[in-house]
Amino acid sequence: MSTPHPLSVWARNVSPSPTLAIDAKAKALMAAGEDVCSFAAGEPDFDTPGHIKDAAIAALKAGKTKYAPTPGIEPLRAAIAARYAAEYGYTVASSQVVVSPGGKYSCYIGLLAVCNPGDEVLIPTPYWVSYPEMVKLTGATPRFLETSDKTGFKIQPAQLEAAITPKTKVLCFNSPSNPTGAVYSRAEIEAIVAVAVKHNLYILSDEMYEHLMYDGATATCVATLSPEAAERTITVAGFSKTYSMTGWRLGTLVAPAPIAKAVAELQSQMSSNATTFAQYGALAALQEKEKTTAALKEMLMAFDRRRKHLHAELNKIPGITCLLAQGAFYLFPNISSFGLKDTDFCAKLLEQERVAAVPGSSFGAEGYLRLSYATSDEIITKGVTRLARFCAGLKK
Ligand SMILES: Cc1ncc(COP(=O)(O)O)c(C=O)c1O
């Protein structure tokens, strides 16, 4: 009898998502009746706005239950193109828009369209957990550009330039950032794009959190900076975070025509269209603007209140320092003064105080925690009190 072959290199080399794993552990403890304060989830705690749900229900009832065109239903692609024109003055044809089953999938398939085995992809740290794994799944190699709280978690143009080799093909760029919430200014992005243009790099610009901004900060759509930026930028965004639609699995990708065509062709073999009736819900999110804006405003007010509250409380804890991020719904406090590995810190915190947080090392940055404030004010107050007690215990 022969033993079955080992699993593929793809399966053996991939690391499962640590954020989803910690969130699942916290949820399992809660299901077992434990009083857990979870800062682990990367999703808004609000329900999807009613008018979006109603539109999807109506579509379902109207029989929108069949395959749709792979890159998305035409009215949604047109509405996405129209919103880029309205929000950023970015003129794209609807044929340059590909709707996919989630922004995560859009990032992967965008990378797959441009990366060859042996290419290098530059990823600033701390990074969203999926970029290195996605890059590996294209056969390319991830290379990292380190940042810290000292630089506001932002890469410098000279640092980017120094890391480029003849094999470098893509820069993964994510502003506002998961996990730090850092937002690059337009001028900072211009300087980075100039280096990317000079060295002929593609830019995968993950703009998933573009609408979750505070303190009057505004998002920059990288592709709009210049014609040279537009011809090399793959813009990923979606509905999950802005409209509290994480479970709907809808992402968007906008790219120069040849890339968008390649992405749609890859998608036609790998997933086909994103769920048809869900796309009608997304269409309502873009078309029924007044209702959507009102719902988003309410969510943003809650996020902003929680952001300030969590930030103030964290900085009161001896040993912790935390920047006030201007985007997304995460804070990324520095816990290195405790002299404990961040994975041990998080494991003990969950065990002793039933507080779930994700270690910075999951994002390529040892010595930090990622705390999501997309959770209730009560959980934040209770959780941060427990965290303070835990830290006081470590200091003794
Ligand atoms: C930076 C970033 N990009 C992309 C995604 C993917 O979002 P989704 O697949 O839910 O659309 C996420 C979700 O956590 C994210 O944080």
The ligand as an ORCA input file, in Angstrom:
! r2SCAN-3c Opt
* xyz 0 1
  C      -6.911     46.030      4.592
  C      -7.987     45.082      4.201
  N      -8.134     44.783      2.908
  C      -9.073     43.934      2.484
  C      -9.944     43.333      3.372
  C     -10.953     42.374      2.828
  O     -12.277     42.705      3.067
  P     -13.461     41.818      2.519
  O     -12.895     40.577      1.936
  O     -14.350     41.548      3.681
  O     -14.161     42.654      1.481
  C      -9.816     43.583      4.737
  C     -10.661     42.887      5.713
  O     -10.304     42.657      6.845
  C      -8.824     44.502      5.163
  O      -8.678     44.807      6.455
*
